[in-house]
């Protein structure tokens, strides 16, 4: 819901398909930070509007959260660097958002993957197992 009140949100269609009954053993503040960072990046990639789609499901005792945007996408050459601290292609970007996402997800025993094509948007898939080490 925080995403819906950010600048640019008025020009973005936000679609959510996350089962309300899902309860998962995650630190709630860290989970919110993770989703916020990914959604903020998505919104910033769509300055002229677009669609942000957040979908969630549980499969094989793993929570899958998919956040997709119809924004500018990421150049293929930059994809291997997106989780590196201080790497940013945005003017004024700190390069910490996705690095934090990666740290939080892996600390919860999960995985994060990014699929993107320049000009066609980006999809971030967050996977959190129910039990983690």
N, C-alpha and C positions, 0 to 999 in steps of 0.2 A: 504494500500500500504506500510505503514511503516513495517508491519510484513514481507513483502517479502524481505526486505533488512537486516533482523536481522541474527545473527549467527544461524546456523542450517537450515535456510530457504531453502537453496539449496537442502536439502534432503527431503523437505516436499512439498507435492502437496497441493496447496491452491486452493480451489474452492469457488467461491462467487456466490450467487444467491440472490441479493438484488435489488428490483426495483429501478432504478435510479431516478424515479419521486417522491419518497417518501420524503415529507418535514414534519418535526415533531417539535412541540414546546418544544425543549430540549436545554439546554445549550450546545453548540457545543463542547467546550473544555472538559466539564465533560463527554459528550457522547464519545468523542475520548478516554479519559482516561479509561473509562469503557471497551470499546472494546479492547483497547491496553492491559489492565491488564489481561483480560480473554485470549486473543490470546497469550500473552507472556507465561502465565502458560501452555497453550496447547502446544506451541512449546517446552518449557522446558521438557514437559512430553514425548516428542518424540525425544530423542537425536540421535537415529539411523534412523530417518525418519518416515514418515507416512503421514496421510492426515488431513488437517484442513479444515473444511467446515463451511462457514458462510452463513446462509440463513435468509431472512427477508420477512415479509409479514404484511399486515394490516388486522386485523379481528376484527369486533365489536368495532371499534373506538380505537383499541389498537395496538400498534406496537409490533410485536413479532420478536425478534432477537435470532436466535439459533446458537450457536457456538459449534461445535463438533470436537473432535479429536480422533485419533486412538492410543493414547498414553497408558501410563502405568495404567491409571485409579487411583481411590482413594479407599483405604480400606473402607469398610462399617463402621467400627468403627470410622473413621475420618470424615465422611460426616457431622455429626451434628456440627462439630467444624470449618468447612472451612471458615465461615464468621467472626470468632472471631479474633480480632486484636492479632497479634504476634503468632498465631498458624501456624506452617509450618512443613511439613515433609521433606522439601528440605534442604540439607546442605547449610548453608549460606542464607537461605530464611528469609525475614523479617516478613512474615505473614501478611503483610498489603495490598497486592494486592486485594484479594477477599473481605476483610473488607471494602476497599474503594469502590469497585464495589457495595457492598450491600448498603452502605451509600448513594451513588449517586442515585442508582435506587429507593430506598425508598423515598429519598428527592423529586424525581420526581413523587411520587405517584404510583410507579410501584412495581413489584415483580421480584425476581431472584430465580431460582431453579437450583439445580445441581443434575444430575443423573450420576452415575458412577458405574463401576464394575472393580475391580482390574484386570489388564491385558487386559481389553477390551475397554479402552477409557473413555472419559468424555464428557457430553453434558451440556452446560450451557444455560438456557433459560432466556432471559431478556424480560420483558413485561413492556411497557410504555403506560399508557392511554393518549389519546389526551389531556384531561383536568385533572388537578390534583389539590388537595387542597394545 
